[in-house]
């Protein structure tokens, strides 16, 4: 699955109630508001995909970043890459 296809899937899964809750908890506008269960289902469909995960992370979209945490191969990240990713988190939900 490509980055654009994945983002299209995330957009299709958007939920206004989830988006509103995320915004209330401090998320910015760069989100679709995808329910956690839907993110997990999509991750199971895609399977582990390190390159896609890195691309998703770079979007800054909180839904894409959470999905990235489910797809990434952590053992392929250097300590510096991991630190950069952690420091770039803008929404606590993703950090957890």
C-alpha positions as a printed Julia matrix, in Angstrom:
96×3 Matrix{Float64}:
   0.0    0.0    0.0
   1.35   3.45  -0.88
   1.38   6.54   1.31
  -1.38   8.23  -0.69
  -3.55   5.09  -0.6
  -3.06   4.81   3.15
  -3.9    8.47   3.75
  -7.01   8.02   1.6
  -8.02   5.03   3.76
  -7.45   7.06   6.94
  -9.55   9.93   5.59
 -12.35   7.49   4.74
 -12.27   6.2    8.33
 -12.55   9.68   9.84
 -15.08  10.17  12.6
 -16.2   13.66  13.64
 -16.81  12.64  17.26
 -13.29  11.21  17.56
 -11.86  14.29  15.83
 -13.7   16.55  18.29
 -12.44  14.51  21.27
  -8.87  14.65  19.97
  -9.12  18.41  19.48
 -10.49  18.83  23.0
  -7.46  16.87  24.31
  -4.98  19.09  22.49
  -4.62  17.65  19.0
  -4.17  20.15  16.22
  -5.89  20.28  12.87
  -3.59  17.73  11.21
  -5.81  14.74  11.97
  -8.67  12.75  10.5
 -10.15  11.55  13.8
  -9.89   7.81  13.21
 -11.07   5.53  16.0
  -8.31   3.46  17.63
 -10.04   0.19  16.73
 -10.23   1.22  13.08
  -6.51   2.08  13.13
  -5.7   -1.36  14.49
  -7.84  -3.07  11.84
  -6.08  -1.09   9.1
  -2.67  -1.95  10.59
  -3.58  -5.66  10.54
  -4.61  -5.33   6.9
  -1.36  -3.59   5.9
   0.98  -5.68   8.09
   4.48  -4.54   9.05
   5.82  -2.01   6.54
   8.79  -0.03   7.78
   9.14   2.32   4.8
   5.44   3.16   4.78
   5.57   3.75   8.53
   8.42   6.25   8.15
   6.5    8.07   5.41
   3.35   8.14   7.52
   5.28   9.57  10.45
   6.68  12.41   8.35
   3.16  13.64   7.49
   2.71  14.93  11.03
  -0.9   13.69  10.93
  -1.68  12.14  14.32
  -3.71   9.27  12.85
  -0.93   8.49  10.36
   1.66   8.66  13.14
  -0.28   6.28  15.37
  -0.69   3.89  12.45
   3.06   4.21  11.85
   3.76   2.99  15.39
   1.81  -0.17  14.55
   3.62  -0.79  11.25
   7.22   0.15  12.0
  10.08  -2.26  12.66
  11.52  -0.69  15.8
  14.72  -2.72  15.63
  15.61  -0.96  12.35
  15.59   2.48  13.97
  18.78   4.02  15.26
  18.77   5.72  18.63
  18.95   9.1   16.87
  15.98   8.28  14.63
  13.95   7.15  17.63
  14.83  10.32  19.53
  13.84  12.52  16.56
  10.52  10.72  16.28
   9.75  11.05  19.97
  10.67  14.75  19.97
   8.42  15.4   16.97
   5.26  14.13  18.7
   2.66  16.88  18.96
  -0.15  14.91  20.62
   0.29  12.89  23.8
  -2.0   10.13  22.54
   0.58   9.24  19.87
   3.42   9.26  22.42
   1.65   6.73  24.6
